[in-house]
């Protein structure tokens, strides 16, 4: 039986949910792929590091992390990337929405060693996709990133496997769940601070929600989609971005009187041979698909030359959907390594 060794950079809620799923599917993976998946390193930002080339006790690691304990002090994320014993690096560190670092360097380091990479961090895809893709190809490494937009929803897989030879000419949708929830709650008459407090209690609004409210998160997600699906060669600072920080209840009421709702709409399209991208609040007629995307749901629509317009909706995702996105990419590594 083969062994696939994984190094996890980051062990927050998504990393822990992935670990639980990996344990749940352990026997099935071994039976289907004749492979044992071993986690040989877990690096956290402030709670220590675990390493063991023979494979960590993943259940014990979960118990420690979820019980509020800490791991021993050890190598940093970049040090594990540089010299850790792994076949595939899982980049699960927190997003730096301004630069994509240090996640970009973690991935570059893995590729330099001929290691495969799965990333749930959208920063590298938004800020350095062309370079990272080229490095992976030169080194013969697998590079997967399904979880970077809409959790485990198979957007990139949809395009790669089912839209062969079809060209994506436009990407649009609602990509930020925080702003979608806020706008809906504002339309219901709830004060902004109460909305934020409720979202924090439910766990999907950050202590500082500025990156969501001001449109930065949506811009990074849109950039990632455009780079992969439309070969846009973009970075988030090139997105024409306006958030919802200035939207008032009066704006929402005025839209309702026109039988519209306000949504933070993302769009990338080709103009004069260049991909142009916008993230802006827009009035959407109530009969439109975007108007029906409620609460923490999201949607991406792909307009193509051969298949017209296709839309995929993710309904009120939980952390398990993010875990599945990572898990699915790890299975793709297993399959790719097996073919190799």
C-alpha positions in Angstrom: 0.0 0.0 0.0 1.3 3.4 -0.9 1.5 6.4 1.5 0.6 10.0 0.6 2.1 12.4 3.1 0.4 15.7 3.8 1.7 18.8 5.5 -1.0 21.1 6.8 -0.1 24.8 7.0 -2.9 26.1 9.2 -5.2 24.2 11.5 -8.2 26.5 12.0 -11.8 25.5 11.5 -11.3 24.4 7.9 -8.2 22.4 8.6 -9.8 20.7 11.6 -13.0 19.9 9.6 -10.8 18.5 6.8 -8.9 16.3 9.4 -12.3 14.9 10.7 -13.4 14.1 7.1 -10.0 12.4 6.4 -10.4 10.2 9.5 -14.0 9.4 8.5 -13.0 8.3 5.0 -9.7 6.7 6.0 -10.8 3.1 5.3 -12.6 4.0 2.1 -9.6 5.8 0.8 -7.4 2.8 1.5 -9.8 0.4 -0.2 -10.4 2.6 -3.3 -6.9 3.9 -3.9 -4.7 1.4 -2.1 -3.2 4.3 -0.4 -2.8 5.5 3.2 -3.0 9.2 3.7 -0.7 10.3 6.5 -0.5 13.8 7.9 3.1 14.4 8.8 3.0 18.0 9.8 0.5 20.5 11.3 1.6 24.1 11.6 -0.5 26.7 13.5 -0.1 30.4 13.7 0.1 30.7 17.4 -0.5 27.2 18.9 2.7 25.4 18.0 3.7 22.7 15.4 3.4 19.0 15.2 5.7 16.9 13.0 6.2 13.1 12.6 7.5 11.6 9.3 5.7 8.3 10.1 2.4 10.1 10.5 0.7 12.0 13.3 -2.0 10.8 15.5 -4.7 12.9 13.9 -7.4 12.2 16.4 -5.1 13.3 19.2 -4.1 16.4 17.4 -7.8 17.3 16.9 -8.5 16.7 20.6 -5.7 19.0 21.5 -6.7 21.8 19.1 -10.4 21.6 19.8 -9.8 21.3 23.6 -7.9 24.6 23.7 -4.5 23.0 24.1 -1.4 23.8 22.1 1.3 21.8 20.3 5.0 22.0 21.1 6.9 24.9 19.7 8.5 23.8 16.4 9.2 24.8 12.8 7.4 27.7 11.2 5.3 27.3 8.1 8.1 28.2 5.7 10.5 25.9 7.5 8.1 23.0 7.1 7.6 23.9 3.5 11.4 24.0 3.0 12.4 20.8 4.8 9.3 18.9 6.0 8.6 15.3 4.9 5.6 15.5 2.7 4.3 14.7 -0.8 1.6 17.4 -0.9 1.4 20.8 0.9 -2.0 22.0 2.1 -1.9 25.8 2.3 -4.6 26.6 4.8 -3.2 29.7 6.4 -5.2 32.9 6.9 -5.7 35.1 3.9 -3.6 38.3 3.4 -5.9 40.0 1.1 -3.4 42.8 0.3 -0.5 40.7 -1.0 -1.3 37.0 -0.9 1.8 36.5 1.3 3.3 34.5 3.0 1.1 31.8 1.3 2.6 32.5 -2.1 6.1 31.8 -0.8 4.9 28.6 1.0 3.6 27.3 -2.4 6.7 28.4 -4.3 8.9 26.6 -1.8 6.9 23.4 -2.2 7.1 23.5 -6.0 10.8 24.1 -5.9 11.1 20.8 -4.0 8.8 19.0 -6.6 5.9 18.8 -4.1 2.2 19.0 -5.0 0.0 21.7 -3.6 -3.6 22.1 -2.5 -4.6 25.6 -1.4 -7.8 26.9 0.2 -6.2 30.3 0.5 -7.4 32.5 -2.4 -4.6 35.0 -2.0 -2.1 33.1 -4.2 -4.6 32.5 -6.9 -5.6 36.2 -6.9 -2.1 37.7 -6.7 0.3 35.2 -8.3 -1.7 32.6 -10.3 0.3 32.8 -13.6 3.6 32.4 -11.8 2.5 29.6 -9.6 0.9 27.7 -12.5 4.1 28.0 -14.5 6.2 26.8 -11.6 4.0 23.8 -11.1 4.1 22.9 -14.7 7.9 23.2 -14.9 8.3 20.9 -11.9 5.6 18.4 -12.9 3.6 19.2 -9.7 -0.1 19.1 -9.2 -1.8 22.3 -8.2 -5.4 22.4 -7.0 -7.4 25.3 -5.5 -11.1 24.4 -5.7 -11.8 25.7 -2.2 -10.6 29.3 -2.9 -14.0 30.4 -4.2 -17.4 29.2 -2.8 -16.0 26.6 -0.5 -16.3 23.1 -2.1 -18.6 24.1 -4.9 -17.0 22.6 -8.1 -16.6 25.7 -10.2 -13.1 25.1 -11.5 -13.8 21.4 -11.9 -17.0 22.2 -13.8 -15.1 24.3 -16.3 -12.1 21.9 -16.6 -13.9 18.7 -17.0 -17.3 19.5 -18.5 -16.7 22.6 -20.6 -13.9 21.4 -22.8 -13.1 23.7 -25.7 -15.8 26.1 -24.5 -14.5 29.6 -23.9 -15.7 31.5 -20.8 -16.5 35.1 -21.9 -18.0 36.5 -18.7 -18.1 35.6 -15.0 -20.7 37.1 -12.7 -22.3 36.5 -9.4 -22.6 37.1 -5.7 -19.4 35.9 -4.0 -19.4 37.4 -0.5 -21.8 35.9 2.0 -21.3 38.5 4.7 -22.5 41.4 2.5 -25.4 39.3 1.1 -26.6 38.5 4.6 -26.2 42.1 5.8 -28.1 43.6 2.9 -30.9 41.1 3.4 -31.1 41.9 7.1 -31.0 45.6 6.4 -34.0 45.2 4.0 -35.8 43.5 6.9 -35.3 46.6 9.0 -32.6 45.4 11.3 -29.9 47.9 12.5 -26.4 47.3 11.1 -24.7 46.8 14.5 -27.3 44.2 15.5 -26.7 42.4 12.1 -23.0 42.3 12.7 -23.3 41.0 16.2 -25.7 38.3 15.1 -23.3 37.3 12.3 -20.4 37.1 14.7 -22.4 34.9 17.0 -23.2 32.6 14.1 -19.5 32.5 13.2 -19.4 33.8 9.6 -18.8 37.5 10.2 -15.3 38.5 11.3 -14.5 40.6 14.3 -13.4 43.3 11.8 -15.7 42.8 8.8 -14.1 45.7 6.7 -12.6 43.3 4.1 -16.0 42.0 3.4 -18.0 45.2 3.7 -15.6 47.2 1.5 -15.6 44.6 -1.2 -12.0 43.4 -0.9 -12.9 39.7 -0.3 -15.3 39.7 -3.3 -12.6 41.3 -5.5 -10.1 38.7 -4.5 -12.5 35.9 -5.3 -13.5 37.4 -8.6 -9.9 37.8 -9.5 -9.2 34.2 -8.8 -12.1 33.1 -11.0 -11.0 35.4 -13.8 -7.4 34.2 -13.7 -8.3 30.6 -13.8 -11.3 30.6 -16.1 -10.5 33.5 -18.5 -6.7 33.7 -18.3 -7.1 37.3 -17.1 -3.6 37.9 -15.7 -5.2 40.1 -13.1 -4.6 41.1 -9.5 -7.3 42.4 -7.0 -6.1 46.0 -7.2 -7.2 46.1 -10.8 -10.8 45.4 -9.9 -13.1 48.5 -10.0 -14.3 48.0 -6.4 -17.1 49.6 -4.4 -18.4 48.0 -1.1 -21.6 48.4 0.7 -20.4 50.6 3.5 -22.3 53.6 2.2 -25.6 51.7 1.5 -28.4 53.0 3.7 -31.8 51.7 4.7 -33.2 54.6 2.5 -31.3 53.2 -0.5 -32.7 49.7 0.1 -36.2 51.2 0.5 -35.9 53.1 -2.7 -34.8 50.0 -4.6 -37.8 48.1 -3.1 -40.1 50.7 -4.4 -38.7 49.9 -7.9 -39.3 46.2 -7.2 -35.6 45.6 -6.8 -33.2 44.5 -4.2 -29.6 45.6 -3.7 -26.8 43.0 -4.1 -23.0 43.3 -4.1 -22.6 42.0 -7.7 -19.3 40.8 -9.1 -18.7 40.8 -12.9 -15.7 40.2 -15.2 -16.1 40.5 -18.9 -13.9 41.2 -22.0 -13.8 44.7 -23.4 -11.4 45.8 -26.2 -9.5 42.5 -25.8 -8.9 42.9 -22.0 -10.7 41.4 -19.1 -12.3 44.1 -17.0 -13.7 43.4 -13.5 -16.1 45.2 -11.2 -17.5 44.6 -7.7 -20.3 47.1 -7.0 -23.7 47.3 -5.2 -26.4 47.1 -7.8 -30.2 47.1 -8.0 -31.4 43.7 -9.1 -35.0 43.1 -10.3 -36.8 40.7 -7.9 -37.4 38.2 -10.7 -33.7 37.9 -11.4 -31.7 34.9 -10.2 -29.3 37.1 -8.2 -32.3 38.5 -6.2 -33.1 35.0 -5.0 -29.7 34.4 -3.5 -30.5 34.8 0.1 -28.8 34.7 3.5 -25.3 33.2 3.3 -25.8 31.6 -0.1 -23.7 32.6 -3.2 -23.8 32.1 -6.9 -21.5 32.1 -9.9 -22.6 32.4 -13.5 -20.4 31.5 -16.4 -21.2 32.8 -19.9 -19.6 30.7 -22.6 -19.4 30.7 -26.4 -20.6 27.1 -26.8 -22.9 26.4 -23.8 -24.4 29.8 -23.2 -24.9 30.9 -19.6 -24.6 28.4 -16.7 -25.1 29.2 -13.0 -24.2 27.2 -9.9 -25.6 28.1 -6.5 -24.2 27.2 -3.1 -26.9 27.3 -0.5 -26.0 28.4 3.1 -22.6 26.6 3.3 -21.2 25.2 6.5 -17.5 24.5 7.3 -18.1 20.9 6.1 -18.4 22.2 2.5 -15.0 23.9 2.8 -13.6 20.6 4.2 -15.0 18.7 1.3 -13.4 21.1 -1.2 -9.9 20.4 0.4 -10.7 16.7 0.6 -11.7 16.6 -3.1 -8.5 18.2 -4.2 -6.5 15.7 -2.1 -8.3 12.9 -3.9 -7.3 14.5 -7.2 -3.7 14.5 -6.0 -4.1 10.8 -5.1 -5.5 10.1 -8.6 -2.8 12.1 -10.3 0.0 10.5 -8.4 -1.5 7.1 -9.1 -1.5 7.8 -12.9 2.0 9.1 -12.7 
